Amino acid sequence: MDVGMQMVFTSHGWQGIQDSQVYDEELRLALLADELGFDVIWSVEHHFFDYSFCPDNTQLLSYLTTKLVNAEVGTAAVILPWNEPLRVAERISLLDYLAKGRLRFGIGRGLSRREFATFRGIGMDESRERFDESAELILKALDNGYMEGSGKFYPQPRAAIRPAPMRSFADRLYAVASSDDSVESAARIRARMVMFADRSWDHRLPSVEKHRARYLELHGAKAPPPMTCDFCYCTTDAAQAEAHASRYLGTYLDSILEHYEIMGDHFKTTKGYAAYAEASTSLKKMGKEGFLKGFMSATSWGTPDRILQRLEARRDLLGSFELATSFRFGGIPYEEAEASLRLFAKEVMPVVKKWQ
């Protein structure tokens, strides 16, 4: 089973922290994760706000390819509506060359109204159509070496992708899939399904099953295992684990609620986000405390034994999965984040890597 580390690049929760310190700490953890045997280093794409800021994960990962010794790199994810398809195909082909074919390509369509509002001329209610059109253009270009299209949003005269793509991304394509239409889209393009540990896995199971069923129906083959993205706090002290995890995850949850306006009413009137409108209604009923309880029940925190027990329960429910873990979030001091990562790598990772 593959285990990766995901860089989030957040400053929410640290008083007076500079952006340069955010990057220094995330990159230090990434290099340490490579040294300790993690399989892949992932980077998000987000813009403008304390919640998360990495405006170009392909540029960031291009830098990391010169530093990493063992780990692969992955985009988690390139948000297609915010990027021109031709430029994405070029950047991904170049990054794959620099990474010597060790790139995992993750894509998504975006959820934050605040981010969409800052990109002029890109409506959030167009995100599904833009994603689908862009994904088709990019994936074909990475397969055949040129891009050409006459779609609604991205009419593109034939253009060669240089450097030419090294090999197909058919077996290393990932797509964030939380809503039903995103699950359908991921299955259609043969992407591995990516989910965040922000709610109970019992609640997630129907989406995983739908992805598997649609993948088999569309392609006559079994779907690849999903990837689950966790926020991890690992320590030997059980009492400290619960107190500190609750504090850091609670602070991170505050940033989620602020950034995505999860409990807002705008999802009801935004095309393509009906699933989030329903989720918003449910979250309003349970409140922040209920949301935090669900968050903490889903993600990886505690002693190594507790984390392993929770991951085993997830495997029993979902079947095989890949794991991507974030260790820096919610105002956690760097020393604690590093200690958490080291302990996880020493006592949790060797066990889960043996899982088939």
C-alpha positions in Angstrom: 0.0 0.0 0.0 1.4 3.4 -1.0 1.8 6.1 1.7 2.3 9.7 0.7 2.7 13.1 2.5 0.6 16.0 1.4 1.8 19.6 1.7 -1.0 22.0 2.4 0.8 25.4 2.8 -1.5 26.9 5.4 -0.9 29.8 7.8 -4.2 29.7 9.6 -3.7 29.1 13.3 -0.1 30.5 13.5 0.0 34.0 15.0 2.1 36.4 12.9 3.7 33.7 10.7 5.4 34.8 7.5 4.6 33.0 4.2 8.3 32.2 3.9 8.2 30.3 7.1 5.1 28.3 5.9 7.1 27.2 2.8 10.3 26.5 4.8 8.4 24.2 7.2 6.4 22.3 4.5 9.5 21.7 2.4 11.5 20.6 5.4 8.8 18.0 6.2 8.7 16.9 2.6 12.4 16.3 2.5 12.2 14.4 5.8 9.3 12.3 4.5 11.4 11.4 1.5 14.3 10.3 3.8 12.0 8.3 6.0 10.5 6.3 3.1 7.2 7.9 2.0 6.3 6.9 -1.5 5.1 10.2 -2.9 5.0 13.9 -2.0 1.8 15.6 -2.9 1.1 19.4 -3.3 -2.2 21.2 -3.3 -3.2 24.1 -5.5 -4.9 27.0 -3.6 -4.8 30.8 -3.9 -4.9 34.1 -2.1 -5.9 33.1 1.5 -4.5 31.8 4.8 -6.4 28.6 4.4 -3.8 27.4 1.8 -1.6 29.0 -0.8 0.3 27.2 -3.5 -0.6 28.9 -6.7 1.3 26.5 -9.0 2.0 23.0 -7.7 3.7 22.0 -10.9 6.4 24.7 -10.3 6.7 23.7 -6.7 7.1 20.1 -7.5 9.6 20.9 -10.3 11.8 22.3 -7.5 11.3 19.3 -5.3 12.3 16.8 -8.0 15.9 18.2 -7.7 15.9 17.4 -3.9 14.0 14.1 -3.5 15.9 10.9 -3.6 13.3 8.2 -3.4 9.7 9.6 -3.4 7.6 10.3 -6.4 5.7 13.6 -6.7 2.0 14.3 -7.2 -0.4 17.2 -7.9 -3.3 17.1 -5.4 -4.7 18.7 -7.3 -4.4 20.9 -10.4 -7.8 22.8 -10.4 -8.7 22.6 -14.0 -11.3 25.5 -14.2 -8.6 27.9 -13.0 -6.0 26.9 -15.6 -5.7 27.0 -19.3 -5.7 23.3 -20.6 -2.9 23.8 -23.1 -0.6 25.2 -20.4 -1.6 22.4 -18.0 -0.6 19.8 -20.5 2.7 21.5 -21.2 3.5 21.9 -17.5 2.6 18.3 -16.7 4.6 16.9 -19.6 7.6 19.0 -18.5 7.3 18.1 -14.9 7.0 14.4 -15.8 10.2 14.7 -17.7 12.0 16.4 -14.8 10.6 13.7 -12.4 11.8 11.0 -14.8 8.3 9.6 -15.2 7.6 9.5 -11.5 4.7 12.0 -11.5 1.1 11.3 -10.4 -1.4 13.7 -11.9 -4.2 14.7 -9.7 -7.0 17.0 -10.9 -10.1 18.7 -9.4 -12.7 21.3 -10.2 -12.7 23.6 -7.1 -15.1 24.4 -4.3 -14.3 27.8 -2.9 -16.5 30.7 -4.0 -13.8 33.1 -2.7 -11.2 31.7 -5.1 -13.5 31.5 -8.1 -14.6 35.1 -7.5 -11.0 36.3 -7.8 -10.4 34.6 -11.1 -12.0 37.0 -13.6 -14.4 35.5 -16.1 -14.5 32.0 -14.6 -17.9 31.3 -13.1 -18.2 28.7 -10.3 -21.4 27.6 -11.9 -19.4 26.6 -15.0 -16.9 24.5 -13.1 -18.4 21.1 -14.0 -18.5 21.9 -17.8 -15.1 23.5 -17.7 -13.6 20.6 -15.8 -15.0 17.9 -18.1 -14.0 19.8 -21.3 -10.5 20.6 -20.0 -9.9 17.1 -18.7 -10.7 15.5 -22.0 -8.4 17.9 -23.9 -5.5 17.5 -21.4 -5.7 13.7 -21.2 -5.9 13.2 -25.0 -2.9 15.6 -25.4 -0.8 13.7 -22.9 -1.6 10.5 -24.8 -1.1 11.6 -28.4 1.3 14.5 -28.0 -0.9 17.3 -29.3 -3.9 19.3 -28.2 -6.8 20.2 -30.5 -10.5 21.0 -29.7 -13.5 23.1 -30.6 -15.4 23.1 -27.3 -17.5 25.8 -25.6 -14.8 27.1 -23.3 -11.5 26.0 -24.8 -11.4 26.2 -28.6 -7.9 25.1 -29.4 -6.1 25.0 -32.7 -3.8 22.0 -33.0 -0.7 22.5 -30.9 2.2 20.1 -30.2 3.0 19.4 -26.6 6.8 19.9 -26.1 8.6 18.3 -24.5 6.6 15.4 -25.8 4.8 13.3 -23.1 7.0 10.4 -21.9 4.2 7.9 -21.3 0.5 7.7 -20.7 -1.1 8.8 -17.4 -3.7 6.1 -17.6 -2.4 4.3 -14.5 -1.4 7.4 -12.5 -4.4 9.7 -12.8 -6.3 10.9 -9.7 -9.4 13.0 -9.4 -10.9 14.6 -6.3 -14.5 13.2 -6.0 -16.8 14.2 -3.2 -20.1 14.9 -5.1 -22.0 12.4 -7.2 -21.2 14.1 -10.5 -17.5 14.2 -9.6 -17.6 10.5 -8.8 -19.2 9.9 -12.2 -16.6 12.1 -13.9 -13.7 10.3 -12.2 -15.0 6.9 -13.3 -15.5 8.2 -16.9 -11.9 9.4 -17.3 -10.5 6.3 -15.6 -9.2 8.3 -12.6 -8.4 7.0 -9.1 -11.0 8.5 -6.7 -9.5 11.0 -4.1 -11.4 11.7 -0.9 -10.6 13.7 2.2 -11.0 12.4 5.8 -13.6 15.0 6.8 -16.6 12.8 7.5 -17.3 9.2 8.5 -16.1 6.5 6.1 -19.6 4.9 6.4 -20.9 8.0 4.8 -18.2 7.8 2.1 -18.8 4.2 1.3 -21.7 4.7 -1.2 -19.6 7.0 -3.3 -16.7 4.5 -3.4 -19.1 1.8 -4.4 -20.7 4.0 -7.1 -17.2 4.8 -8.5 -16.4 1.1 -8.7 -19.7 0.2 -10.3 -19.5 2.9 -12.9 -15.8 2.2 -13.7 -16.6 -1.4 -14.3 -19.7 -0.6 -16.4 -17.8 2.0 -18.5 -14.5 0.2 -19.0 -15.0 -3.5 -18.2 -12.3 -3.5 -15.6 -12.0 -3.1 -11.8 -11.5 0.5 -10.6 -8.1 1.2 -8.9 -8.2 1.6 -5.1 -9.2 5.1 -3.9 -6.8 7.5 -2.2 -7.8 8.9 1.2 -6.3 12.2 2.5 -5.8 12.5 6.2 -4.7 15.1 8.7 -2.4 13.2 11.1 -1.3 13.8 14.6 0.8 10.9 16.0 2.3 10.7 19.5 3.1 8.1 22.2 1.0 9.9 24.8 -2.7 9.0 24.5 -4.0 11.8 26.7 -1.8 14.4 24.8 -3.0 12.9 21.5 -6.6 13.6 22.1 -6.1 17.1 23.6 -3.7 18.3 20.9 -5.4 16.6 18.0 -8.7 18.2 19.0 -7.1 21.6 19.2 -5.2 21.4 15.9 -8.0 19.7 14.0 -10.5 22.2 15.5 -8.4 25.1 14.3 -8.1 23.6 10.8 -11.8 23.0 10.7 -12.3 26.7 11.4 -10.3 27.5 8.3 -12.4 25.0 6.3 -15.6 26.6 7.4 -14.3 30.1 6.6 -12.7 29.3 3.3 -15.4 27.1 1.7 -18.3 28.8 3.5 -19.6 25.3 4.0 -22.7 26.4 6.0 -23.6 29.1 3.4 -26.6 29.1 1.2 -24.8 29.9 -2.1 -24.5 26.2 -3.0 -28.3 26.1 -3.5 -28.1 28.5 -6.4 -24.7 27.4 -7.9 -25.0 24.9 -10.8 -23.3 21.7 -10.1 -23.1 21.9 -6.3 -26.4 20.4 -5.2 -24.6 17.8 -3.1 -22.9 20.5 -1.2 -26.2 22.3 -0.6 -27.5 19.1 1.0 -24.4 18.8 3.1 -24.7 22.4 4.2 -28.2 21.8 5.5 -27.0 18.8 7.5 -24.0 20.6 8.9 -26.1 23.5 10.1 -28.2 21.0 12.1 -25.2 19.4 13.7 -23.2 22.6 14.2 -19.4 23.0 14.4 -19.1 20.6 17.4 -20.9 17.8 15.4 -18.7 18.5 12.4 -15.6 18.3 14.5 -16.7 15.0 16.0 -17.2 13.6 12.5 -13.8 15.0 11.4 -12.0 13.5 14.3 -13.7 10.1 13.9 -12.5 9.9 10.3 -8.9 11.2 10.3 -5.7 9.7 11.7 -4.7 10.8 15.2 -3.5 9.2 18.4 -0.9 6.7 19.4 0.5 4.5 16.6 -1.6 1.6 17.8 -4.8 3.7 17.7 -4.0 5.0 14.2 -3.3 1.5 12.9 -6.6 0.3 14.4 -8.5 3.1 12.7 -6.8 2.5 9.3 -7.5 -1.2 9.6 -11.2 -0.4 10.2 -11.2 1.8 7.1 -9.6 -1.0 5.1 -12.2 -3.4 6.3 -15.0 -1.0 5.2 -13.6 0.4 1.9 -11.1 -2.3 0.8 -7.7 -1.4 -0.4 -6.8 2.3 -0.5 -3.8 4.6 -0.9 -3.0 7.0 2.0 -1.9 10.6 1.8 -1.1 12.3 5.1 -0.7 15.9 6.1 1.2 16.6 9.3 1.3 20.5 9.4 -2.1 22.1 10.0 -4.1 24.1 12.6 -1.2 26.0 14.2 0.8 23.0 15.2 4.4 24.0 16.1 7.0 22.7 13.6 8.7 20.5 16.3 5.5 18.7 17.0 4.7 18.2 13.3 8.2 16.7 12.8 7.9 14.4 15.8 4.5 13.3 14.6 5.8 12.5 11.1 8.8 10.7 12.5 6.8 8.5 14.8 4.2 7.7 12.1 7.1 6.7 9.7 8.7 4.5 12.3 5.7 2.7 13.8 2.7 3.1 11.4 4.0 3.2 7.9 6.0 -0.1 7.9 2.8 -1.9 8.9 0.4 -0.4 6.3 3.0 -0.7 3.5 2.8 -4.4 3.9 -1.0 -4.4 3.3 -2.0 -5.6 -0.2 
